[in-house]
Amino acid sequence: MRVAMLAPIAWRTPPRHYGPWEQVVSLLTEGLVSRGIDVTLFATADSLTSAHLHGVCPTGYEEDRALDAKVWEGLHISEVFERADEFDLIHNHFDFLPLTYSRLTTTPLVVTIHGFSSDRIREDLLGGADTVMCTGTALIAELVDLCLERPRSVL
């Protein structure tokens, strides 16, 4: 199985100090790799991982205020969806913005929600969409099994 893990890019993955979402992504990524799953981590270029690392943004935009967050977020998110056909599963930890790309690929998308900025986002962006949605963190093995059994469904 080939998994694309989409991390936020406010901080490096794993974070040097603060960065709870990046820490969760790091733990899941390293756990998958230790189980023999082929993972590509889409994170900042200075991230540390035993997975394949693909970084467009050189460092976290919170660590280098000269970086324009919105520009780098757009470039980062579009990169994983441009390569979506290379993966069996995309696991999004980037909040709602990647959901705008979800209908541009047939690759199943798992979304782990760490804290949406609005409860309306799920309804407005997903409304009957074909995305697996998880609130909080879940066992990745169960998510992978679910995606293989019932791809493109909403939980």
Summary of the structure (lengths in Angstrom):
residues: 155
radius of gyration: 14.4
end to end distance: 21.8
largest distance: 44.4
contacts: 488
relative contact order: 0.16
helix: 37%
strand: 17%
